[in-house]
Amino acid sequence: MHPIVITMLALLIAVYASAAEYDEGYSAGTSSARSILSEIGGADRINSRIQVPMTSDTGSLTTFQSTYADPDDPGPRDFKAQLTETSSDAFLEVLIQPGPAGDIGTLTVRQDTDFDDAMDASYTSPVIASGVCANGIISCSPGTWYNCRFYRWQANPDSSVYLSEVDGIADLAGCYCVNAGCGGDLVWANAANMLKDLGGGIVGTIQKSNPDVVVTKVSSDAESIRYYGQRASDAGINQGSAQIYFSGSQHPEQYYDPQGGALPVTEQVLAQQADPSSPYSQLGRAYDARLNPRQEKTCSILHAVSIASPETLVLSTHDTCSALDLSGCVLDREQLCDYENKNCVLTVKDGHASGLSPIFPPVYVTDSDAGLSFAATATGNAISYETDGMNFLLASGPDLWWSIRREYLCDTGVVFPTDEPIDAANVVSGSVEKTGNLISYDEYDPATGATTPQSAGLPEIPSYSDCEMACKVRKQSANTQAGTDANTWDYQNSVDSVQVVYKSCGANQACPIESGETIVQDCTCLNEFPNAVSHMQVMEAAANDMICAP
């Protein structure tokens, strides 16, 4: 018997065997439903209790009254929670264009510094970017890693940003090379990550200068990244005519245009397929992992330097990767970090190599007895040090970074078939029938293709109404409406009128009549469609008989 069918039968048998527990659960659920309906049973209550607090800065959400006895229950509590928040148009946009030698030839930053939905500051880097850092850039001779200068993001008093030259790479963090000196076509191949690193450094600089800035949304394309947000002090206040919705569009109504409006599904799929961190790619990997579960193995390679004897450094290595059995494994993620195991650069993500090569500052070790200072450098294929103007090689070969963190995904040999469960589920769902408390269905055998009739009992299911019970009441009211030309006194002999109201009878099946109201029709399954059509026909006939005169 197939596992899916076995599971279904087990559930049915368990339910049937615990009919008393079912009755108890049904009673508890019914009681809870009645309690909740008493608090939000009706459009007005839903509007005041849920819709208004969640879509505006008016009022608070309130938890429901507990439906069970608990001496520690503090009772209903109020709290703030909004699904929507006013947002400015993009307050920051970063644009890049690669140069002929692979460097970022053009780096432009546009800002809306006062959040009035208009870009009022623009800055273009005066130098090319040969390397990208978490808080700045490195600029070298085009296409090479020579004559390098180092720049860090800074902010003016109005929060507009610019690049300021610093002494060296020690003033930067998380740097990596992007030009032809380290590989080919690195900018286009890693544009999404580079834009995130550049934008993240700029946003961090802005927020350090002005902590009031809050980022609410980020969007990007091949050449630019945009940050949407607001000032925290302006939350809940309309900040101009533009508002960016969760769809990423200022005008989401365009998607509902009957003359051709459509969600950009194809464009989104194509864009997200190229981004391993996108929701589309993550869902695809999650589905694949369910069908072919794999074991995760992690390891690290750490290198350290120390003084072994006067004027000599020694290299020590702690390697947990070499002891792993990596047969049937693929490298899924790799991070290269500095000597302090910080400022990491992601070189492999979701099984894809980025081609990025980190640039770490030298590690300084001092021998106070000999009065010497050593500057050790790791480049991936060598670890060396400099002292007293002379260079010495400590080691050469692969994996010679200060810190390497790796995650592998390894085959387990377990593969779940997809066709057989789908076929079995289709047979069961297509054949299931219920007669009284007995459910019958066909069991499917994928090996032979044969089906076998099966049946199981169900607990007693209480009867329920096919529609919501409602009552019809009327009450006297005064119609004193006024328009631009006159009020109802000018057209009617009396302002007294009768108002007809329909009310839900709720879980107690009792008409909630109020003072001054008279029941026209008590709780029943009302069908007022013919009455509504009659009223519409009368109004249409009256409109056709109207004669307009000057």
C-alpha positions as CSV (number, residue, x, y, z in Angstrom):
1,M,0.0,0.0,0.0
2,H,1.3,3.5,-0.9
3,P,2.6,5.7,2.0
4,I,0.1,8.5,1.1
5,V,-2.9,6.1,1.3
6,I,-1.5,4.5,4.5
7,T,-1.3,8.0,6.1
8,M,-4.9,8.8,5.0
9,L,-6.2,5.6,6.5
10,A,-4.3,6.1,9.7
11,L,-5.8,9.5,10.1
12,L,-9.3,8.1,9.4
13,I,-8.9,5.3,11.9
14,A,-7.5,7.6,14.5
15,V,-10.4,10.0,14.1
16,Y,-13.0,7.2,14.2
17,A,-11.4,5.6,17.3
18,S,-11.6,8.9,19.2
19,A,-15.2,10.0,18.6
20,A,-15.5,11.2,22.2
21,E,-12.5,13.4,21.7
22,Y,-14.0,14.6,18.4
23,D,-17.2,15.6,20.2
24,E,-15.2,17.4,22.9
25,G,-13.2,19.2,20.3
26,Y,-16.2,20.2,18.3
27,S,-17.9,21.7,21.4
28,A,-14.7,23.6,22.3
29,G,-14.4,24.9,18.8
30,T,-18.0,25.9,18.6
31,S,-17.7,27.8,21.9
32,S,-14.6,29.6,20.8
33,A,-16.3,30.6,17.5
34,R,-19.3,32.0,19.3
35,S,-17.0,34.0,21.6
36,I,-15.0,35.4,18.7
37,L,-18.2,36.2,16.7
38,S,-19.6,38.1,19.6
39,E,-16.6,40.4,19.3
40,I,-16.3,40.8,15.5
41,G,-19.6,39.4,14.2
42,G,-20.6,42.1,11.8
43,A,-19.1,44.5,9.2
44,D,-19.0,47.5,11.7
45,R,-17.1,45.5,14.3
46,I,-14.7,44.0,11.8
47,N,-14.0,47.5,10.5
48,S,-13.4,49.0,13.9
49,R,-11.6,46.1,15.5
50,I,-9.4,44.9,12.6
51,Q,-9.4,47.0,9.4
52,V,-9.0,50.5,10.8
53,P,-6.2,49.7,13.2
54,M,-4.3,47.6,10.6
55,T,-4.5,50.2,7.8
56,S,-4.1,53.5,9.6
57,D,-2.6,55.1,12.7
58,T,-6.0,55.2,14.4
59,G,-6.8,52.9,17.2
60,S,-5.1,49.6,18.3
61,L,-5.6,46.0,17.7
62,T,-7.1,44.1,20.6
63,T,-6.7,40.4,21.4
64,F,-9.8,38.4,21.8
65,Q,-11.3,37.5,25.1
66,S,-9.9,34.1,26.3
67,T,-12.3,31.2,25.5
68,Y,-10.9,29.0,28.3
69,A,-10.3,29.5,32.0
70,D,-6.8,30.5,32.9
71,P,-5.9,32.2,36.2
72,D,-2.8,33.7,34.6
73,D,-4.6,35.2,31.6
74,P,-4.2,39.0,31.8
75,G,-7.2,39.4,29.5
76,P,-7.5,41.3,26.2
77,R,-4.5,43.5,25.4
78,D,-4.0,46.4,23.0
79,F,-1.1,46.6,20.6
80,K,-0.1,48.5,17.5
81,A,0.3,46.7,14.1
82,Q,-0.1,48.3,10.7
83,L,0.0,46.4,7.4
84,T,0.6,49.5,5.4
85,E,2.7,52.6,6.0
86,T,3.2,55.7,4.0
87,S,6.4,55.7,2.0
88,S,8.3,58.2,-0.1
89,D,9.4,57.5,-3.6
90,A,12.9,56.1,-3.8
91,F,15.2,58.2,-1.6
92,L,18.4,56.6,-2.9
93,E,19.4,55.2,-6.2
94,V,22.8,53.8,-7.0
95,L,23.8,53.3,-10.7
96,I,26.9,51.5,-12.1
97,Q,28.4,51.0,-15.5
98,P,31.5,48.9,-16.2
99,G,34.5,50.3,-17.9
100,P,36.6,48.8,-20.8
101,A,39.1,47.2,-18.4
102,G,36.4,45.6,-16.2
103,D,36.4,48.3,-13.5
104,I,33.2,50.1,-12.5
105,G,33.8,53.1,-14.8
106,T,30.8,55.1,-13.7
107,L,29.4,55.1,-10.2
108,T,26.5,57.6,-9.6
109,V,24.5,58.1,-6.4
110,R,21.2,60.0,-6.6
111,Q,19.3,61.0,-3.3
112,D,16.1,62.6,-2.1
113,T,17.6,64.1,1.1
114,D,14.5,65.8,2.3
115,F,12.0,63.0,1.4
116,D,9.8,65.2,-0.7
117,D,9.7,62.7,-3.6
118,A,12.2,64.6,-5.7
119,M,15.9,63.7,-6.2
120,D,17.8,66.8,-5.0
121,A,21.4,65.5,-4.7
122,S,23.6,63.7,-7.3
123,Y,27.1,62.5,-6.8
124,T,29.4,60.7,-9.4
125,S,32.5,59.1,-8.2
126,P,35.6,61.0,-9.5
127,V,37.5,57.7,-9.7
128,I,36.9,54.3,-11.1
129,A,36.1,51.4,-8.8
130,S,38.5,48.5,-9.1
131,G,37.3,46.9,-5.9
132,V,34.1,47.1,-3.9
133,C,34.0,47.2,-0.1
134,A,31.2,47.1,2.5
135,N,31.9,50.8,3.3
136,G,33.7,52.2,0.2
137,I,35.7,51.4,-2.9
138,I,39.3,50.8,-4.1
139,S,40.5,52.6,-7.2
140,C,43.6,51.3,-9.1
141,S,45.1,51.7,-12.5
142,P,42.4,50.4,-15.0
143,G,42.3,46.7,-15.3
144,T,45.1,46.1,-12.8
145,W,45.7,46.0,-9.0
146,Y,48.5,48.6,-9.1
147,N,48.7,52.2,-7.8
148,C,45.6,51.6,-5.7
149,R,43.9,54.3,-3.6
150,F,41.3,53.7,-1.0
151,Y,38.0,55.6,-0.5
152,R,35.3,55.4,2.2
153,W,31.7,56.7,2.1
154,Q,31.0,59.9,4.1
155,A,27.9,62.0,4.6
156,N,27.4,65.8,4.5
157,P,25.2,67.4,7.2
158,D,22.2,67.1,4.8
159,S,22.9,63.3,4.5
160,S,24.2,63.5,0.9
161,V,27.1,61.1,0.5
162,Y,30.5,61.3,-1.1
163,L,33.8,59.3,-1.2
164,S,36.6,60.4,1.0
165,E,40.2,59.1,0.5
166,V,41.6,57.1,3.5
167,D,45.1,55.9,4.3
168,G,44.7,52.2,3.3
169,I,42.7,49.1,3.2
170,A,42.7,48.8,7.0
171,D,40.2,51.6,7.0
172,L,37.8,49.6,4.8
173,A,36.0,46.3,5.3
174,G,34.8,43.3,3.2
175,C,36.6,44.3,0.0
176,Y,37.0,42.3,-3.2
177,C,38.4,42.9,-6.6
178,V,36.1,43.5,-9.6
179,N,38.3,44.4,-12.5
180,A,40.1,42.4,-15.2
181,G,43.1,42.0,-12.9
182,C,41.2,39.3,-11.0
183,G,39.0,37.8,-13.7
184,G,36.8,38.5,-16.7
185,D,33.3,40.1,-16.8
186,L,33.1,40.2,-13.0
187,V,30.9,43.3,-12.8
188,W,28.1,42.0,-15.0
189,A,28.3,38.5,-13.5
190,N,28.0,39.9,-9.9
191,A,26.1,43.2,-10.5
192,A,23.3,42.3,-8.1
193,N,25.8,41.6,-5.2
194,M,27.9,44.6,-6.0
195,L,24.9,46.9,-6.0
196,K,23.7,45.5,-2.7
197,D,27.2,46.0,-1.2
198,L,27.5,49.5,-2.5
199,G,24.0,50.4,-1.6
200,G,24.3,48.9,1.8
201,G,27.4,50.9,2.6
202,I,25.8,54.1,1.4
203,V,22.6,53.5,3.4
204,G,24.7,52.6,6.5
205,T,26.5,55.9,6.1
206,I,23.2,57.8,5.7
207,Q,21.7,56.2,8.8
208,K,24.8,56.9,10.8
209,S,24.5,60.5,9.9
210,N,20.7,60.5,10.3
211,P,19.3,57.6,12.3
212,D,15.8,58.8,11.6
213,V,15.9,57.2,8.1
214,V,14.1,53.9,7.8
215,V,14.3,51.6,4.7
216,T,11.0,50.0,3.8
217,K,11.7,48.4,0.4
218,V,14.6,47.7,-2.0
219,S,14.4,47.1,-5.7
220,S,17.1,46.6,-8.3
221,D,17.8,45.8,-12.0
222,A,21.0,45.0,-13.9
223,E,22.5,48.5,-13.5
224,S,20.9,50.1,-10.5
225,I,19.5,49.6,-7.0
226,R,16.8,51.8,-5.4
227,Y,16.0,52.2,-1.7
228,Y,12.5,53.3,-0.6
229,G,11.8,54.6,2.9
230,Q,10.8,57.4,5.1
231,R,12.0,59.3,8.2
232,A,10.8,57.5,11.3
233,S,9.5,60.8,12.7
234,D,7.2,61.1,9.6
235,A,5.6,57.6,10.0
236,G,1.9,57.7,9.5
237,I,2.0,61.1,7.7
238,N,1.3,61.4,4.0
239,Q,4.7,62.4,2.4
240,G,3.6,63.8,-0.9
241,S,1.6,62.5,-3.8
242,A,3.6,59.3,-4.4
243,Q,3.2,56.0,-2.5
244,I,5.0,52.8,-3.4
245,Y,2.9,49.8,-2.6
246,F,4.0,46.3,-1.8
247,S,3.7,45.4,-5.5
248,G,6.6,47.8,-6.1
249,S,4.4,49.9,-8.3
250,Q,3.1,53.4,-7.6
251,H,-0.1,52.6,-9.6
252,P,-1.0,48.9,-8.8
253,E,-4.5,49.5,-10.3
254,Q,-2.8,49.1,-13.7
255,Y,-2.7,45.3,-13.1
256,Y,-6.5,45.2,-13.0
257,D,-7.2,47.0,-16.2
258,P,-9.7,44.9,-18.1
259,Q,-8.3,46.2,-21.4
260,G,-5.0,44.4,-20.9
261,G,-3.7,44.8,-17.4
262,A,-1.7,41.8,-16.2
263,L,0.8,41.0,-13.5
264,P,4.3,40.9,-14.9
265,V,4.7,37.2,-14.0
266,T,7.0,36.3,-16.9
267,E,9.3,39.2,-16.3
268,Q,9.5,38.4,-12.6
269,V,10.3,34.7,-13.2
270,L,13.1,35.6,-15.6
271,A,14.5,38.2,-13.3
272,Q,14.4,35.9,-10.2
273,Q,15.8,32.9,-12.0
274,A,19.1,34.8,-12.4
275,D,19.2,35.6,-8.7
276,P,19.9,32.6,-6.4
277,S,18.6,34.5,-3.4
278,S,15.2,35.3,-5.0
279,P,12.0,33.8,-3.6
280,Y,11.6,31.9,-6.9
281,S,15.0,30.3,-6.7
282,Q,14.6,29.5,-3.0
283,L,11.3,27.8,-3.6
284,G,12.7,25.8,-6.4
285,R,15.6,24.6,-4.3
286,A,13.2,23.7,-1.4
287,Y,11.1,21.6,-3.7
288,D,14.1,19.8,-5.1
289,A,15.4,19.2,-1.6
290,R,12.1,17.5,-0.6
291,L,12.3,15.2,-3.6
292,N,16.1,14.5,-3.2
293,P,17.0,15.2,0.4
294,R,20.7,15.9,0.9
295,Q,22.9,16.0,4.0
296,E,24.6,19.3,4.9
297,K,28.3,19.2,5.9
298,T,30.2,22.2,7.2
299,C,33.9,22.7,7.7
300,S,36.5,25.4,8.0
301,I,40.1,26.1,7.3
302,L,41.9,28.6,9.6
303,H,45.4,29.9,9.3
304,A,47.3,31.9,11.9
305,V,50.8,33.3,12.3
306,S,53.0,33.5,15.4
307,I,56.6,34.2,16.3
308,A,58.6,30.9,16.5
309,S,62.0,32.4,17.0
310,P,63.6,35.8,16.7
311,E,63.1,37.2,13.2
312,T,61.0,34.3,12.1
313,L,57.2,33.7,11.7
314,V,55.6,30.3,11.7
315,L,52.2,29.4,10.1
316,S,49.7,27.1,11.9
317,T,46.7,25.6,10.2
318,H,43.4,24.2,11.6
319,D,41.6,22.3,8.9
320,T,38.4,20.4,9.5
321,C,37.6,20.1,5.7
322,S,40.3,17.5,4.9
323,A,38.8,15.0,7.3
324,L,35.3,15.1,5.7
325,D,34.1,12.4,3.3
326,L,33.0,14.6,0.4
327,S,32.1,11.9,-2.1
328,G,28.8,12.8,-3.7
329,C,29.0,16.3,-2.3
330,V,29.0,19.7,-4.0
331,L,30.2,23.0,-2.5
332,D,27.1,25.0,-1.8
333,R,28.5,28.0,0.0
334,E,31.9,29.4,0.7
335,Q,33.0,32.5,2.7
336,L,36.5,33.9,2.8
337,C,37.1,36.1,5.9
338,D,39.9,38.2,7.4
339,Y,42.3,37.3,10.2
340,E,39.7,38.1,12.8
341,N,37.1,35.9,11.0
342,K,35.2,39.1,10.0
343,N,34.5,41.1,6.9
344,C,33.7,38.0,4.8
345,V,33.3,37.9,1.1
346,L,30.9,35.3,-0.4
347,T,32.7,33.5,-3.2
348,V,30.2,30.6,-3.7
349,K,26.5,30.9,-3.1
350,D,23.9,28.2,-3.8
351,G,26.5,26.2,-5.7
352,H,27.4,29.1,-8.0
353,A,30.9,30.7,-7.9
354,S,30.9,34.4,-7.9
355,G,34.5,34.8,-9.2
356,L,35.1,37.5,-6.5
357,S,38.5,37.6,-4.8
358,P,38.7,39.3,-1.4
359,I,41.4,41.8,-0.6
360,F,42.4,41.7,3.1
361,P,44.7,44.1,4.9
362,P,48.0,42.8,6.2
363,V,48.2,41.2,9.7
364,Y,50.8,42.9,11.9
365,V,52.7,40.8,14.5
366,T,55.3,42.4,16.7
367,D,58.4,40.8,18.3
368,S,59.0,43.2,21.2
369,D,62.2,41.4,22.2
370,A,63.8,41.7,18.8
371,G,62.2,45.0,18.1
372,L,60.8,43.7,14.8
373,S,57.4,44.1,13.2
374,F,56.0,41.5,10.7
375,A,53.3,42.2,8.1
376,A,51.7,39.0,7.0
377,T,49.5,38.8,3.9
378,A,47.2,36.0,2.6
379,T,46.3,36.0,-1.1
380,G,44.6,32.6,-1.5
381,N,47.6,30.9,-3.2
382,A,50.3,32.1,-0.8
383,I,50.9,33.4,2.7
384,S,53.9,35.6,3.1
385,Y,55.3,38.2,5.4
386,E,57.5,41.3,5.2
387,T,60.0,42.5,7.9
388,D,62.8,45.0,7.8
389,G,62.2,45.6,4.0
390,M,62.5,41.9,3.1
391,N,59.8,39.4,1.9
392,F,59.6,35.8,3.1
393,L,57.2,33.1,1.9
394,L,55.5,31.0,4.6
395,A,53.4,28.8,2.3
396,S,52.2,28.4,-1.2
397,G,49.3,26.4,-2.7
398,P,45.5,26.4,-2.7
399,D,43.1,27.6,0.1
400,L,45.7,29.9,1.7
401,W,43.2,32.5,3.1
402,W,43.0,33.4,6.8
403,S,39.6,31.9,7.3
404,I,37.5,29.7,5.0
405,R,34.0,28.6,5.8
406,R,32.4,26.0,3.6
407,E,29.0,24.3,3.4
408,Y,28.5,21.1,1.3
409,L,25.4,19.4,0.2
410,C,25.8,15.7,-0.1
411,D,23.6,13.0,-1.7
412,T,21.9,10.7,0.7
413,G,20.8,8.1,-1.9
414,V,17.2,8.8,-1.0
415,V,15.0,9.9,-4.0
416,F,11.3,10.3,-3.6
417,P,9.3,9.6,-6.7
418,T,6.9,12.3,-7.9
419,D,4.7,10.6,-10.4
420,E,3.5,7.7,-8.2
421,P,2.2,9.9,-5.3
422,I,0.4,12.2,-7.8
423,D,-1.2,9.3,-9.5
424,A,-2.3,7.8,-6.2
425,A,-3.7,11.1,-5.0
426,N,-5.6,11.6,-8.2
427,V,-7.2,8.2,-8.0
428,V,-8.2,8.7,-4.3
429,S,-9.5,12.2,-4.9
430,G,-11.4,11.3,-8.0
431,S,-13.1,8.3,-6.5
432,V,-14.0,9.4,-2.9
433,E,-17.6,9.3,-2.0
434,K,-19.4,9.9,1.3
435,T,-22.6,8.2,2.3
436,G,-23.7,9.0,5.8
437,N,-20.7,8.5,8.0
438,L,-19.0,6.1,5.6
439,I,-16.4,7.3,3.2
440,S,-15.3,5.1,0.3
441,Y,-12.5,5.5,-2.2
442,D,-10.3,3.5,-4.6
443,E,-6.7,2.6,-3.5
444,Y,-4.1,2.7,-6.3
445,D,-1.2,0.3,-6.7
446,P,1.5,2.0,-8.8
447,A,3.3,-1.3,-9.5
448,T,0.3,-2.9,-11.2
449,G,-1.9,0.1,-12.0
450,A,-4.8,-1.7,-10.3
451,T,-7.3,-0.1,-8.0
452,T,-8.9,-1.7,-4.9
453,P,-12.1,-0.3,-3.2
454,Q,-11.6,0.8,0.3
455,S,-13.8,2.4,3.0
456,A,-13.6,3.9,6.4
457,G,-16.0,5.4,9.0
458,L,-16.2,9.0,10.0
459,P,-17.4,10.6,13.3
460,E,-20.9,12.0,13.4
461,I,-20.8,15.4,11.7
462,P,-23.3,17.9,13.1
463,S,-25.8,19.4,10.7
464,Y,-25.3,23.0,9.7
465,S,-27.3,25.6,7.8
466,D,-26.7,26.2,4.1
467,C,-26.8,30.0,4.7
468,E,-26.3,32.5,7.4
469,M,-29.5,33.0,9.4
470,A,-30.7,36.6,9.3
471,C,-33.7,38.6,10.4
472,K,-35.5,41.7,8.9
473,V,-36.5,44.6,11.2
474,R,-37.9,48.0,10.7
475,K,-37.7,51.2,12.6
476,Q,-38.9,54.8,12.4
477,S,-36.4,57.4,11.3
478,A,-36.2,61.0,10.2
479,N,-35.0,61.8,6.7
480,T,-33.6,65.3,6.9
481,Q,-31.0,65.1,4.2
482,A,-30.1,68.3,2.4
483,G,-28.6,68.8,-1.1
484,T,-27.2,71.7,-3.0
485,D,-30.6,72.9,-4.1
486,A,-32.9,72.1,-1.2
487,N,-33.7,69.6,1.6
488,T,-36.2,66.8,2.0
489,W,-38.8,69.3,3.5
490,D,-39.2,70.8,0.0
491,Y,-40.1,67.5,-1.6
492,Q,-42.0,65.5,1.1
493,N,-45.0,66.2,3.3
494,S,-43.1,64.7,6.3
495,V,-39.5,63.8,7.1
496,D,-40.7,60.7,8.9
497,S,-39.8,57.4,7.2
498,V,-39.4,53.7,7.8
499,Q,-36.0,52.2,7.6
500,V,-35.6,48.4,6.9
501,V,-32.5,46.7,8.3
502,Y,-31.2,43.2,7.9
503,K,-29.3,41.7,10.8
504,S,-27.3,38.5,11.3
505,C,-28.8,36.3,14.0
506,G,-25.3,35.1,15.0
507,A,-24.5,31.8,16.7
508,N,-27.4,32.0,19.1
509,Q,-29.9,32.2,16.2
510,A,-31.7,35.2,17.9
511,C,-32.6,38.4,16.2
512,P,-30.6,41.2,17.9
513,I,-33.5,43.7,18.0
514,E,-32.9,47.1,19.6
515,S,-35.2,49.7,21.1
516,G,-37.6,51.1,18.6
517,E,-37.2,48.3,16.2
518,T,-40.0,45.8,15.1
519,I,-39.3,42.4,13.7
520,V,-40.7,42.0,10.1
521,Q,-39.3,38.6,9.6
522,D,-37.6,36.5,12.3
523,C,-34.4,34.5,11.9
524,T,-34.5,32.4,8.7
525,C,-32.5,31.8,5.6
526,L,-33.5,35.0,3.8
527,N,-33.6,35.5,0.1
528,E,-34.4,39.1,-0.8
529,F,-33.2,38.9,-4.4
530,P,-36.7,39.2,-6.0
531,N,-37.4,42.2,-3.7
532,A,-34.2,43.9,-4.7
533,V,-34.9,43.3,-8.4
534,S,-38.3,44.8,-8.0
535,H,-37.0,48.0,-6.4
536,M,-34.4,48.3,-9.2
537,Q,-37.1,48.0,-11.9
538,V,-39.2,50.6,-10.2
539,M,-36.2,53.0,-10.1
540,E,-35.4,52.3,-13.7
541,A,-39.0,53.0,-14.7
542,A,-39.1,56.2,-12.7
543,A,-35.9,57.4,-14.3
544,N,-37.3,56.7,-17.8
545,D,-40.4,58.8,-17.0
546,M,-38.4,61.8,-15.8
547,I,-38.6,65.0,-17.9
548,C,-35.9,67.6,-17.5
549,A,-37.1,71.2,-18.0
550,P,-35.1,74.5,-17.9
